[in-house]
Amino acid sequence: METTTQSGATTLPPRITKTLIDRLTAMVTAGTAGEKREPFEMIEVYTGGVVGELPQSSPEDVVAAVAQARAAQREWASWSVDRRVAVFQRWHELLLTEIETIADLIQIGCGKARRMAIEEACDPAMVASHYIKTAKRVLKPVQRGGYMPVISASTEQHRPKGVVAVIAPWNFPFAIAMSDSTPALIAGNGVVLKPDNKTALCTLFGVELLYQAGLPRGLMQVVCGGGPDVGPTLIESSDYVMFTGSTATGRTIGELAGRNLIGCSLELGGKNPMLVLDDANLDDVIPGAVFAVFGNTGQACMHIERIYVHDKVYDEFVRRFVAAAEELGATAGASYGTDPEIGSLVSVDHMEKVASHVEDARVKGATVLTGGKARPDLGPAFYEPTILTGVTPEMTHATMETFGPVVTVYRFSDENDAVEQANATTYGLNASVWSRDLAHAKRIADRIEAGNVNVNDGFVVSYSSKMTPSGGIKQSGVGSRHGDSGLLKYTDTVHIGVQKRQVMAARAAMPWAKQLRTTLLTLRMMRKLGIR
């Protein structure tokens, strides 16, 4: 594997050729109205070197992309679920065959460690596998009884919405873009995907593999550009929107969706807590906390930013946690190999934001137990794993999502107080509880205000359970992904009612008083007999 070491010069893996990059960027819908916008320079995060130019879409391009997806969707929706699923069976195998190339493209744009890139590349395969198994059951029309047995009936159908806008983030660009698009497509929709400019290459490769697997041409379109430039037109032209990103942007998207009377699903920010109870096994907690905090260099919506540790184990936890963070930081490196356990942040701008949160806390009296410094010797956007104590409410990191390798550790003696502090946030995406006593840990979990609560794990156990819906509450989102609801949200539920004979309607020959008595008697009898 090639390793990047020279700032400003790229040293890409041999699989990533100029031919591949040019082929992928040519898939972006841009310039359809004759207007060519200034392209975006894609860089290799490890070095800051330019790897290619990404075309930028105009609002007219977005309209054209939606129109093409809508035209292809009419035929796709007519396919049987089995036929649509067969495309994803082939795609599943292509994902596994091309996993090294996918990981390369993820790392170029994100700078994450190789092992994390491989794990990300596996996520869409897991999602596809789940819906390959369950889609036919979930989408099958359901026959239900009507209001009156025998003489009436009803059918529940789930029809595709049409064209779904998928707006994907930069932190897990391949996993989220592809995993959110998969159920939308299986449900019979077309998709217009807007990846982040910085990380578009891996998502474009995923789309290319879908077409190789037999997806009808035109069904999945890609538009690129700044959110304010293409987002409003995309939402106004689509029939549903799936967004993952910040709460501030999610609020704007929700307003636009509401104004256009279309549905939306939003997975937003978090300030996720972990509770380490007095009987927790630190041999398990420490590696679990290291991954929950520093996995993907802390750039995960569900990663832990606040840890509450019981007095009984606090000192030992802090000692071991600091040592583990320093050991992890020593492995950091700019490499496409598997040696580094932690990689770069996504950009210099984001690294500076993370550093500003730490500096704000330091200036206002917090203690930096380890880390707290950029590492330009490794690459332009590297930052050390950082552990803080003494963080107080007026500090930025106390309440705002830092979204980097930074965590605060708090001491508690009363579990009720710890639960109250864990819930003292406007966010509600993820939480973690650690204890040897599973029944007790579950009782604590029942009191945590979050859409995902993990017992003796940071976030993987809930997010990886594709059979169960996953989403946020409070300011962390609307709707969910995964599970049956993660597929059905991309459909309109249609009720077809059949009346075989008129029995309840008023009849001209029957006086109103008698009609009322008959109706009430019928309703009472049906309730008594348990019919309705």
One Martini backbone bead per residue (centre of mass of N, CA, C, O) as a GRO file, in nm:
protein
  532
    1MET     BB    1   0.097   0.036   0.020
    2GLU     BB    2   0.046   0.356   0.000
    3THR     BB    3   0.205   0.652   0.134
    4THR     BB    4   0.148   0.966   0.269
    5THR     BB    5   0.406   1.242   0.314
    6GLN     BB    6   0.368   1.484   0.112
    7SER     BB    7   0.292   1.794   0.115
    8GLY     BB    8   0.080   1.858  -0.173
    9ALA     BB    9   0.124   1.547  -0.251
   10THR     BB   10   0.018   1.277  -0.422
   11THR     BB   11  -0.035   0.915  -0.309
   12LEU     BB   12  -0.195   0.696  -0.474
   13PRO     BB   13  -0.343   0.431  -0.531
   14PRO     BB   14  -0.332   0.226  -0.811
   15ARG     BB   15  -0.648   0.211  -0.851
   16ILE     BB   16  -0.630   0.531  -0.869
   17THR     BB   17  -0.715   0.680  -1.156
   18LYS     BB   18  -0.777   0.912  -1.390
   19THR     BB   19  -0.988   0.748  -1.540
   20LEU     BB   20  -1.171   0.700  -1.299
   21ILE     BB   21  -1.222   0.993  -1.214
   22ASP     BB   22  -1.340   1.087  -1.487
   23ARG     BB   23  -1.573   0.885  -1.495
   24LEU     BB   24  -1.715   0.976  -1.235
   25THR     BB   25  -1.749   1.289  -1.289
   26ALA     BB   26  -1.929   1.239  -1.552
   27MET     BB   27  -2.200   1.166  -1.379
   28VAL     BB   28  -2.260   1.448  -1.341
   29THR     BB   29  -2.511   1.681  -1.339
   30ALA     BB   30  -2.391   1.916  -1.587
   31GLY     BB   31  -2.453   2.162  -1.828
   32THR     BB   32  -2.750   2.136  -1.964
   33ALA     BB   33  -2.787   2.472  -2.009
   34GLY     BB   34  -2.474   2.567  -2.083
   35GLU     BB   35  -2.385   2.597  -1.788
   36LYS     BB   36  -2.058   2.647  -1.647
   37ARG     BB   37  -1.915   2.579  -1.360
   38GLU     BB   38  -1.701   2.596  -1.122
   39PRO     BB   39  -1.505   2.371  -1.017
   40PHE     BB   40  -1.419   2.130  -0.780
   41GLU     BB   41  -1.149   2.072  -0.574
   42MET     BB   42  -1.016   1.775  -0.515
   43ILE     BB   43  -0.878   1.625  -0.223
   44GLU     BB   44  -0.622   1.496  -0.039
   45VAL     BB   45  -0.620   1.500   0.293
   46TYR     BB   46  -0.331   1.409   0.372
   47THR     BB   47  -0.196   1.658   0.170
   48GLY     BB   48  -0.375   1.864  -0.028
   49GLY     BB   49  -0.393   1.735  -0.295
   50VAL     BB   50  -0.494   1.726  -0.616
   51VAL     BB   51  -0.729   1.487  -0.796
   52GLY     BB   52  -0.969   1.679  -0.905
   53GLU     BB   53  -1.270   1.765  -1.088
   54LEU     BB   54  -1.594   1.885  -0.991
   55PRO     BB   55  -1.883   1.921  -1.100
   56GLN     BB   56  -2.134   2.183  -1.109
   57SER     BB   57  -2.458   2.240  -1.030
   58SER     BB   58  -2.754   2.362  -1.130
   59PRO     BB   59  -3.082   2.415  -1.106
   60GLU     BB   60  -3.129   2.303  -1.395
   61ASP     BB   61  -2.988   2.034  -1.345
   62VAL     BB   62  -3.178   1.934  -1.128
   63VAL     BB   63  -3.432   1.926  -1.299
   64ALA     BB   64  -3.314   1.724  -1.505
   65ALA     BB   65  -3.254   1.493  -1.308
   66VAL     BB   66  -3.542   1.449  -1.208
   67ALA     BB   67  -3.666   1.390  -1.486
   68GLN     BB   68  -3.498   1.137  -1.546
   69ALA     BB   69  -3.580   0.976  -1.297
   70ARG     BB   70  -3.886   0.983  -1.353
   71ALA     BB   71  -3.884   0.833  -1.622
   72ALA     BB   72  -3.746   0.569  -1.510
   73GLN     BB   73  -3.949   0.506  -1.271
   74ARG     BB   74  -4.194   0.393  -1.424
   75GLU     BB   75  -4.064   0.123  -1.493
   76TRP     BB   76  -3.949   0.034  -1.217
   77ALA     BB   77  -4.233   0.022  -1.072
   78SER     BB   78  -4.329  -0.225  -1.263
   79TRP     BB   79  -4.160  -0.395  -1.122
   80SER     BB   80  -4.090  -0.638  -0.938
   81VAL     BB   81  -3.952  -0.697  -0.642
   82ASP     BB   82  -3.772  -0.930  -0.734
   83ARG     BB   83  -3.634  -0.772  -0.966
   84ARG     BB   84  -3.515  -0.546  -0.793
   85VAL     BB   85  -3.357  -0.725  -0.592
   86ALA     BB   86  -3.161  -0.852  -0.799
   87VAL     BB   87  -2.983  -0.605  -0.826
   88PHE     BB   88  -2.886  -0.616  -0.518
   89GLN     BB   89  -2.752  -0.888  -0.532
   90ARG     BB   90  -2.532  -0.797  -0.732
   91TRP     BB   91  -2.430  -0.551  -0.573
   92HIS     BB   92  -2.332  -0.694  -0.323
   93GLU     BB   93  -2.098  -0.839  -0.468
   94LEU     BB   94  -1.957  -0.586  -0.577
   95LEU     BB   95  -1.887  -0.460  -0.305
   96LEU     BB   96  -1.700  -0.694  -0.211
   97THR     BB   97  -1.506  -0.691  -0.458
   98GLU     BB   98  -1.462  -0.348  -0.430
   99ILE     BB   99  -1.363  -0.264  -0.136
  100GLU     BB  100  -1.081  -0.136  -0.182
  101THR     BB  101  -1.169   0.095  -0.367
  102ILE     BB  102  -1.371   0.220  -0.179
  103ALA     BB  103  -1.169   0.282   0.047
  104ASP     BB  104  -0.991   0.468  -0.112
  105LEU     BB  105  -1.212   0.686  -0.177
  106ILE     BB  106  -1.277   0.751   0.113
  107GLN     BB  107  -0.990   0.843   0.205
  108ILE     BB  108  -0.942   1.076   0.016
  109GLY     BB  109  -1.189   1.255   0.135
  110CYS     BB  110  -1.156   1.190   0.465
  111GLY     BB  111  -0.891   1.040   0.613
  112LYS     BB  112  -0.943   0.775   0.716
  113ALA     BB  113  -0.898   0.487   0.837
  114ARG     BB  114  -0.891   0.185   0.690
  115ARG     BB  115  -1.078   0.023   0.876
  116MET     BB  116  -1.310   0.228   0.864
  117ALA     BB  117  -1.349   0.216   0.557
  118ILE     BB  118  -1.429  -0.081   0.547
  119GLU     BB  119  -1.670  -0.062   0.734
  120GLU     BB  120  -1.826   0.135   0.561
  121ALA     BB  121  -1.840  -0.047   0.301
  122CYS     BB  122  -2.030  -0.266   0.451
  123ASP     BB  123  -2.306  -0.129   0.510
  124PRO     BB  124  -2.467  -0.153   0.238
  125ALA     BB  125  -2.461  -0.461   0.238
  126MET     BB  126  -2.632  -0.495   0.496
  127VAL     BB  127  -2.880  -0.341   0.395
  128ALA     BB  128  -2.934  -0.501   0.140
  129SER     BB  129  -2.967  -0.776   0.277
  130HIS     BB  130  -3.215  -0.702   0.442
  131TYR     BB  131  -3.405  -0.615   0.195
  132ILE     BB  132  -3.385  -0.873   0.036
  133LYS     BB  133  -3.539  -1.032   0.266
  134THR     BB  134  -3.800  -0.809   0.333
  135ALA     BB  135  -3.944  -0.648   0.100
  136LYS     BB  136  -4.177  -0.831   0.007
  137ARG     BB  137  -4.329  -0.828   0.276
  138VAL     BB  138  -4.356  -0.517   0.323
  139LEU     BB  139  -4.484  -0.448   0.019
  140LYS     BB  140  -4.716  -0.616   0.053
  141PRO     BB  141  -5.028  -0.648   0.024
  142VAL     BB  142  -5.298  -0.592   0.261
  143GLN     BB  143  -5.554  -0.775   0.388
  144ARG     BB  144  -5.859  -0.636   0.514
  145GLY     BB  145  -6.108  -0.560   0.696
  146GLY     BB  146  -6.395  -0.423   0.707
  147TYR     BB  147  -6.662  -0.279   0.869
  148MET     BB  148  -6.806  -0.541   0.733
  149PRO     BB  149  -6.848  -0.847   0.721
  150VAL     BB  150  -6.815  -0.978   0.385
  151ILE     BB  151  -6.932  -0.692   0.249
  152SER     BB  152  -6.631  -0.596   0.322
  153ALA     BB  153  -6.312  -0.441   0.220
  154SER     BB  154  -5.943  -0.408   0.254
  155THR     BB  155  -5.645  -0.242   0.114
  156GLU     BB  156  -5.293  -0.229   0.162
  157GLN     BB  157  -5.072  -0.004   0.005
  158HIS     BB  158  -4.726   0.039  -0.140
  159ARG     BB  159  -4.618   0.325  -0.298
  160PRO     BB  160  -4.420   0.500  -0.469
  161LYS     BB  161  -4.337   0.839  -0.466
  162GLY     BB  162  -4.081   0.859  -0.698
  163VAL     BB  163  -3.867   1.107  -0.601
  164VAL     BB  164  -3.561   1.093  -0.421
  165ALA     BB  165  -3.385   1.285  -0.194
  166VAL     BB  166  -3.028   1.250  -0.128
  167ILE     BB  167  -2.850   1.390   0.149
  168ALA     BB  168  -2.510   1.372   0.202
  169PRO     BB  169  -2.236   1.332   0.389
  170TRP     BB  170  -1.879   1.330   0.480
  171ASN     BB  171  -1.825   1.109   0.709
  172PHE     BB  172  -2.031   0.879   0.553
  173PRO     BB  173  -2.061   0.882   0.227
  174PHE     BB  174  -2.119   0.586   0.143
  175ALA     BB  175  -2.307   0.463   0.352
  176ILE     BB  176  -2.537   0.677   0.349
  177ALA     BB  177  -2.598   0.708   0.051
  178MET     BB  178  -2.647   0.397  -0.007
  179SER     BB  179  -2.835   0.317   0.238
  180ASP     BB  180  -3.063   0.527   0.161
  181SER     BB  181  -3.108   0.442  -0.143
  182THR     BB  182  -3.188   0.146  -0.134
  183PRO     BB  183  -3.488   0.154  -0.026
  184ALA     BB  184  -3.587   0.359  -0.234
  185LEU     BB  185  -3.543   0.170  -0.479
  186ILE     BB  186  -3.690  -0.089  -0.386
  187ALA     BB  187  -3.970   0.073  -0.365
  188GLY     BB  188  -3.960   0.232  -0.675
  189ASN     BB  189  -3.764   0.463  -0.694
  190GLY     BB  190  -3.610   0.745  -0.757
  191VAL     BB  191  -3.275   0.908  -0.751
  192VAL     BB  192  -3.130   1.205  -0.601
  193LEU     BB  193  -2.792   1.271  -0.544
  194LYS     BB  194  -2.619   1.462  -0.274
  195PRO     BB  195  -2.309   1.508  -0.225
  196ASP     BB  196  -2.027   1.590  -0.102
  197ASN     BB  197  -1.769   1.731  -0.255
  198LYS     BB  198  -1.527   1.597  -0.092
  199THR     BB  199  -1.691   1.284  -0.119
  200ALA     BB  200  -1.794   1.189  -0.419
  201LEU     BB  201  -1.637   0.945  -0.537
  202CYS     BB  202  -1.758   0.705  -0.376
  203THR     BB  203  -2.055   0.751  -0.462
  204LEU     BB  204  -2.013   0.724  -0.766
  205PHE     BB  205  -1.916   0.431  -0.751
  206GLY     BB  206  -2.177   0.314  -0.637
  207VAL     BB  207  -2.348   0.390  -0.884
  208GLU     BB  208  -2.190   0.235  -1.093
  209LEU     BB  209  -2.248  -0.045  -0.963
  210LEU     BB  210  -2.554  -0.034  -1.003
  211TYR     BB  211  -2.544  -0.035  -1.311
  212GLN     BB  212  -2.389  -0.303  -1.332
  213ALA     BB  213  -2.639  -0.457  -1.181
  214GLY     BB  214  -2.911  -0.321  -1.352
  215LEU     BB  215  -2.984  -0.043  -1.341
  216PRO     BB  216  -3.163   0.182  -1.476
  217ARG     BB  217  -3.118   0.424  -1.677
  218GLY     BB  218  -3.154   0.733  -1.486
  219LEU     BB  219  -3.260   0.657  -1.191
  220MET     BB  220  -2.968   0.764  -1.092
  221GLN     BB  221  -2.871   1.073  -0.970
  222VAL     BB  222  -2.608   1.334  -0.978
  223VAL     BB  223  -2.551   1.613  -0.766
  224CYS     BB  224  -2.346   1.915  -0.741
  225GLY     BB  225  -2.300   2.130  -0.453
  226GLY     BB  226  -2.411   2.367  -0.280
  227GLY     BB  227  -2.675   2.378  -0.083
  228PRO     BB  228  -2.793   2.666  -0.168
  229ASP     BB  229  -2.779   2.601  -0.481
  230VAL     BB  230  -2.944   2.296  -0.491
  231GLY     BB  231  -3.144   2.225  -0.260
  232PRO     BB  232  -3.416   2.374  -0.315
  233THR     BB  233  -3.468   2.245  -0.596
  234LEU     BB  234  -3.463   1.952  -0.506
  235ILE     BB  235  -3.703   1.968  -0.310
  236GLU     BB  236  -3.915   2.095  -0.511
  237SER     BB  237  -3.882   1.834  -0.724
  238SER     BB  238  -3.952   1.632  -0.510
  239ASP     BB  239  -4.119   1.368  -0.293
  240TYR     BB  240  -3.857   1.331  -0.110
  241VAL     BB  241  -3.641   1.358   0.192
  242MET     BB  242  -3.296   1.268   0.270
  243PHE     BB  243  -3.115   1.365   0.572
  244THR     BB  244  -2.765   1.422   0.670
  245GLY     BB  245  -2.677   1.635   0.957
  246SER     BB  246  -2.736   1.923   1.068
  247THR     BB  247  -2.968   2.090   1.250
  248ALA     BB  248  -2.976   2.354   1.095
  249THR     BB  249  -3.020   2.228   0.813
  250GLY     BB  250  -3.264   2.050   0.887
  251ARG     BB  251  -3.456   2.283   0.942
  252THR     BB  252  -3.456   2.394   0.653
  253ILE     BB  253  -3.552   2.136   0.512
  254GLY     BB  254  -3.817   2.103   0.668
  255GLU     BB  255  -3.940   2.369   0.568
  256LEU     BB  256  -3.932   2.304   0.263
  257ALA     BB  257  -4.098   2.046   0.276
  258GLY     BB  258  -4.352   2.172   0.402
  259ARG     BB  259  -4.404   2.382   0.175
  260ASN     BB  260  -4.421   2.117  -0.039
  261LEU     BB  261  -4.567   1.867   0.086
  262ILE     BB  262  -4.330   1.680   0.195
  263GLY     BB  263  -4.142   1.440   0.304
  264CYS     BB  264  -3.913   1.363   0.587
  265SER     BB  265  -3.573   1.261   0.679
  266LEU     BB  266  -3.378   1.329   0.988
  267GLU     BB  267  -3.030   1.317   1.062
  268LEU     BB  268  -2.863   1.459   1.326
  269GLY     BB  269  -2.736   1.571   1.591
  270GLY     BB  270  -2.504   1.538   1.884
  271LYS     BB  271  -2.460   1.485   2.264
  272ASN     BB  272  -2.332   1.209   2.363
  273PRO     BB  273  -2.376   0.981   2.626
  274MET     BB  274  -2.191   0.823   2.899
  275LEU     BB  275  -2.244   0.556   3.141
  276VAL     BB  276  -2.048   0.469   3.433
  277LEU     BB  277  -2.087   0.242   3.652
  278ASP     BB  278  -1.976   0.101   3.954
  279ASP     BB  279  -1.975  -0.211   3.802
  280ALA     BB  280  -1.795  -0.171   3.577
  281ASN     BB  281  -1.596  -0.314   3.323
  282LEU     BB  282  -1.297  -0.177   3.230
  283ASP     BB  283  -1.203  -0.386   3.018
  284ASP     BB  284  -1.451  -0.293   2.836
  285VAL     BB  285  -1.482   0.016   2.849
  286ILE     BB  286  -1.224   0.133   2.728
  287PRO     BB  287  -1.241   0.027   2.432
  288GLY     BB  288  -1.529   0.133   2.394
  289ALA     BB  289  -1.466   0.436   2.438
  290VAL     BB  290  -1.251   0.476   2.223
  291PHE     BB  291  -1.442   0.417   1.985
  292ALA     BB  292  -1.686   0.605   2.057
  293VAL     BB  293  -1.498   0.866   2.038
  294PHE     BB  294  -1.252   0.801   1.800
  295GLY     BB  295  -1.406   0.705   1.584
  296ASN     BB  296  -1.352   0.865   1.299
  297THR     BB  297  -1.233   1.103   1.461
  298GLY     BB  298  -1.530   1.186   1.582
  299GLN     BB  299  -1.705   1.160   1.291
  300ALA     BB  300  -2.000   1.093   1.448
  301CYS     BB  301  -2.320   1.123   1.535
  302MET     BB  302  -2.290   0.874   1.768
  303HIS     BB  303  -2.075   0.984   1.925
  304ILE     BB  304  -1.890   1.048   2.210
  305GLU     BB  305  -1.876   1.359   2.436
  306ARG     BB  306  -1.990   1.227   2.715
  307ILE     BB  307  -1.863   1.126   3.044
  308TYR     BB  308  -2.007   0.934   3.313
  309VAL     BB  309  -1.846   0.867   3.632
  310HIS     BB  310  -1.812   0.688   3.893
  311ASP     BB  311  -1.640   0.731   4.178
  312LYS     BB  312  -1.537   0.434   4.216
  313VAL     BB  313  -1.400   0.448   3.893
  314TYR     BB  314  -1.276   0.717   3.799
  315ASP     BB  315  -0.966   0.712   3.835
  316GLU     BB  316  -0.918   0.452   3.674
  317PHE     BB  317  -1.050   0.540   3.415
  318VAL     BB  318  -0.875   0.787   3.350
  319ARG     BB  319  -0.603   0.650   3.342
  320ARG     BB  320  -0.675   0.441   3.114
  321PHE     BB  321  -0.794   0.635   2.901
  322VAL     BB  322  -0.547   0.810   2.854
  323ALA     BB  323  -0.357   0.582   2.770
  324ALA     BB  324  -0.530   0.487   2.526
  325ALA     BB  325  -0.527   0.756   2.370
  326GLU     BB  326  -0.218   0.770   2.338
  327GLU     BB  327  -0.188   0.504   2.189
  328LEU     BB  328  -0.363   0.583   1.952
  329GLY     BB  329  -0.210   0.845   1.863
  330ALA     BB  330   0.058   0.685   1.787
  331THR     BB  331  -0.089   0.561   1.512
  332ALA     BB  332  -0.105   0.796   1.351
  333GLY     BB  333  -0.181   0.834   0.989
  334ALA     BB  334  -0.094   0.866   0.636
  335SER     BB  335  -0.277   0.585   0.515
  336TYR     BB  336  -0.365   0.284   0.316
  337GLY     BB  337  -0.310   0.127   0.552
  338THR     BB  338  -0.350  -0.063   0.874
  339ASP     BB  339  -0.185   0.078   1.103
  340PRO     BB  340  -0.363   0.300   1.147
  341GLU     BB  341  -0.625   0.389   1.395
  342ILE     BB  342  -0.599   0.697   1.307
  343GLY     BB  343  -0.695   0.984   1.143
  344SER     BB  344  -0.824   1.234   0.979
  345LEU     BB  345  -0.966   1.503   0.919
  346VAL     BB  346  -1.150   1.639   0.654
  347SER     BB  347  -1.033   1.935   0.731
  348VAL     BB  348  -0.903   2.231   0.815
  349ASP     BB  349  -1.161   2.372   0.901
  350HIS     BB  350  -1.252   2.151   1.099
  351MET     BB  351  -1.002   2.148   1.277
  352GLU     BB  352  -1.036   2.444   1.371
  353LYS     BB  353  -1.303   2.400   1.515
  354VAL     BB  354  -1.210   2.193   1.719
  355ALA     BB  355  -0.980   2.367   1.840
  356SER     BB  356  -1.170   2.598   1.941
  357HIS     BB  357  -1.315   2.430   2.157
  358VAL     BB  358  -1.067   2.363   2.323
  359GLU     BB  359  -0.963   2.653   2.373
  360ASP     BB  360  -1.213   2.758   2.514
  361ALA     BB  361  -1.191   2.562   2.753
  362ARG     BB  362  -0.907   2.634   2.847
  363VAL     BB  363  -0.950   2.942   2.901
  364LYS     BB  364  -1.210   2.867   3.106
  365GLY     BB  365  -1.063   2.603   3.288
  366ALA     BB  366  -0.995   2.357   3.156
  367THR     BB  367  -0.868   2.023   3.134
  368VAL     BB  368  -0.594   1.872   2.965
  369LEU     BB  369  -0.501   1.541   2.971
  370THR     BB  370  -0.501   1.506   2.648
  371GLY     BB  371  -0.385   1.666   2.388
  372GLY     BB  372  -0.485   1.960   2.204
  373LYS     BB  373  -0.344   1.908   1.909
  374ALA     BB  374  -0.205   1.956   1.627
  375ARG     BB  375  -0.067   1.750   1.325
  376PRO     BB  376   0.121   1.862   1.068
  377ASP     BB  377   0.329   1.622   1.041
  378LEU     BB  378   0.095   1.428   0.919
  379GLY     BB  379  -0.114   1.664   0.840
  380PRO     BB  380  -0.337   1.929   0.783
  381ALA     BB  381  -0.595   1.760   0.967
  382PHE     BB  382  -0.468   1.682   1.230
  383TYR     BB  383  -0.578   1.543   1.558
  384GLU     BB  384  -0.575   1.483   1.877
  385PRO     BB  385  -0.660   1.298   2.122
  386THR     BB  386  -0.913   1.431   2.355
  387ILE     BB  387  -0.916   1.512   2.713
  388LEU     BB  388  -1.157   1.641   2.941
  389THR     BB  389  -1.194   1.860   3.223
  390GLY     BB  390  -1.389   2.106   3.368
  391VAL     BB  391  -1.652   2.142   3.217
  392THR     BB  392  -1.864   2.415   3.150
  393PRO     BB  393  -2.154   2.561   3.029
  394GLU     BB  394  -1.996   2.816   2.887
  395MET     BB  395  -1.877   2.612   2.707
  396THR     BB  396  -1.892   2.498   2.394
  397HIS     BB  397  -1.843   2.183   2.448
  398ALA     BB  398  -2.082   2.132   2.648
  399THR     BB  399  -2.329   2.172   2.405
  400MET     BB  400  -2.175   2.146   2.148
  401GLU     BB  401  -2.092   2.002   1.858
  402THR     BB  402  -1.769   1.901   1.767
  403PHE     BB  403  -1.682   1.658   1.579
  404GLY     BB  404  -1.441   1.503   1.736
  405PRO     BB  405  -1.146   1.405   1.930
  406VAL     BB  406  -1.359   1.488   2.182
  407VAL     BB  407  -1.380   1.472   2.551
  408THR     BB  408  -1.578   1.459   2.848
  409VAL     BB  409  -1.520   1.413   3.199
  410TYR     BB  410  -1.741   1.302   3.458
  411ARG     BB  411  -1.849   1.311   3.792
  412PHE     BB  412  -2.037   1.067   3.997
  413SER     BB  413  -2.274   0.949   4.272
  414ASP     BB  414  -2.560   0.989   4.133
  415GLU     BB  415  -2.770   0.845   3.911
  416ASN     BB  416  -2.990   1.058   3.881
  417ASP     BB  417  -2.794   1.284   3.807
  418ALA     BB  418  -2.673   1.149   3.556
  419VAL     BB  419  -2.934   1.134   3.395
  420GLU     BB  420  -2.995   1.434   3.399
  421GLN     BB  421  -2.732   1.518   3.251
  422ALA     BB  422  -2.770   1.347   2.996
  423ASN     BB  423  -3.059   1.505   2.934
  424ALA     BB  424  -2.910   1.801   2.924
  425THR     BB  425  -3.034   1.833   2.611
  426THR     BB  426  -3.141   1.895   2.278
  427TYR     BB  427  -3.050   1.621   2.229
  428GLY     BB  428  -3.133   1.261   2.083
  429LEU     BB  429  -2.954   1.004   1.958
  430ASN     BB  430  -2.728   0.894   2.175
  431ALA     BB  431  -2.634   0.618   2.404
  432SER     BB  432  -2.453   0.493   2.709
  433VAL     BB  433  -2.436   0.184   2.911
  434TRP     BB  434  -2.242   0.060   3.202
  435SER     BB  435  -2.273  -0.286   3.320
  436ARG     BB  436  -2.298  -0.595   3.479
  437ASP     BB  437  -2.603  -0.518   3.521
  438LEU     BB  438  -2.840  -0.549   3.290
  439ALA     BB  439  -3.102  -0.471   3.431
  440HIS     BB  440  -2.999  -0.201   3.537
  441ALA     BB  441  -2.909  -0.079   3.266
  442LYS     BB  442  -3.196  -0.087   3.141
  443ARG     BB  443  -3.327   0.106   3.341
  444ILE     BB  444  -3.152   0.342   3.260
  445ALA     BB  445  -3.215   0.339   2.956
  446ASP     BB  446  -3.525   0.409   2.995
  447ARG     BB  447  -3.431   0.723   3.091
  448ILE     BB  448  -3.314   0.789   2.821
  449GLU     BB  449  -3.294   1.064   2.581
  450ALA     BB  450  -3.296   0.854   2.303
  451GLY     BB  451  -3.301   0.677   2.001
  452ASN     BB  452  -3.025   0.547   2.114
  453VAL     BB  453  -2.945   0.266   2.332
  454ASN     BB  454  -2.650   0.136   2.483
  455VAL     BB  455  -2.535  -0.172   2.617
  456ASN     BB  456  -2.212  -0.223   2.636
  457ASP     BB  457  -2.194   0.021   2.421
  458GLY     BB  458  -2.175   0.288   2.207
  459PHE     BB  459  -2.320   0.223   1.876
  460VAL     BB  460  -2.311  -0.044   1.708
  461VAL     BB  461  -2.547  -0.225   1.808
  462SER     BB  462  -2.770  -0.036   1.691
  463TYR     BB  463  -2.678   0.041   1.398
  464SER     BB  464  -2.637  -0.274   1.303
  465SER     BB  465  -2.951  -0.313   1.345
  466LYS     BB  466  -3.142  -0.339   1.062
  467MET     BB  467  -3.430  -0.432   1.187
  468THR     BB  468  -3.407  -0.156   1.345
  469PRO     BB  469  -3.490   0.141   1.409
  470SER     BB  470  -3.305   0.460   1.341
  471GLY     BB  471  -3.299   0.759   1.552
  472GLY     BB  472  -3.407   1.076   1.652
  473ILE     BB  473  -3.459   1.311   1.906
  474LYS     BB  474  -3.555   1.604   1.921
  475GLN     BB  475  -3.273   1.772   1.767
  476SER     BB  476  -3.191   1.477   1.607
  477GLY     BB  477  -3.477   1.436   1.458
  478VAL     BB  478  -3.667   1.274   1.184
  479GLY     BB  479  -3.720   0.971   1.193
  480SER     BB  480  -3.594   0.674   1.008
  481ARG     BB  481  -3.378   0.399   0.982
  482HIS     BB  482  -3.448   0.105   0.913
  483GLY     BB  483  -3.636  -0.133   0.885
  484ASP     BB  484  -3.954  -0.111   0.783
  485SER     BB  485  -3.967   0.206   0.799
  486GLY     BB  486  -3.712   0.249   0.604
  487LEU     BB  487  -3.904   0.169   0.357
  488LEU     BB  488  -4.198   0.297   0.395
  489LYS     BB  489  -4.116   0.604   0.376
  490TYR     BB  490  -4.095   0.561   0.043
  491THR     BB  491  -4.413   0.552   0.072
  492ASP     BB  492  -4.750   0.524  -0.018
  493THR     BB  493  -5.048   0.486   0.146
  494VAL     BB  494  -5.307   0.274   0.016
  495HIS     BB  495  -5.668   0.264   0.021
  496ILE     BB  496  -5.882  -0.013  -0.065
  497GLY     BB  497  -6.229  -0.008  -0.087
  498VAL     BB  498  -6.496  -0.262  -0.054
  499GLN     BB  499  -6.840  -0.275  -0.163
  500LYS     BB  500  -7.091  -0.527  -0.190
  501ARG     BB  501  -7.313  -0.395   0.015
  502GLN     BB  502  -7.577  -0.207   0.123
  503VAL     BB  503  -7.637  -0.132   0.495
  504MET     BB  504  -7.567   0.167   0.637
  505ALA     BB  505  -7.720   0.333   0.464
  506ALA     BB  506  -7.954   0.539   0.392
  507ARG     BB  507  -8.303   0.483   0.333
  508ALA     BB  508  -8.581   0.601   0.185
  509ALA     BB  509  -8.791   0.390   0.332
  510MET     BB  510  -8.647   0.484   0.600
  511PRO     BB  511  -8.668   0.614   0.882
  512TRP     BB  512  -8.452   0.786   1.072
  513ALA     BB  513  -8.504   0.660   1.352
  514LYS     BB  514  -8.466   0.366   1.255
  515GLN     BB  515  -8.180   0.398   1.139
  516LEU     BB  516  -8.047   0.471   1.408
  517ARG     BB  517  -8.122   0.215   1.569
  518THR     BB  518  -7.984   0.016   1.378
  519THR     BB  519  -7.698   0.128   1.397
  520LEU     BB  520  -7.656   0.105   1.705
  521LEU     BB  521  -7.712  -0.198   1.724
  522THR     BB  522  -7.486  -0.289   1.537
  523LEU     BB  523  -7.246  -0.167   1.698
  524ARG     BB  524  -7.300  -0.322   1.961
  525MET     BB  525  -7.283  -0.612   1.846
  526MET     BB  526  -6.997  -0.598   1.731
  527ARG     BB  527  -6.861  -0.541   2.005
  528LYS     BB  528  -6.970  -0.788   2.163
  529LEU     BB  529  -6.852  -0.999   1.933
  530GLY     BB  530  -6.570  -0.879   1.819
  531ILE     BB  531  -6.570  -0.764   1.521
  532ARG     BB  532  -6.532  -0.415   1.590
   0.00000   0.00000   0.00000
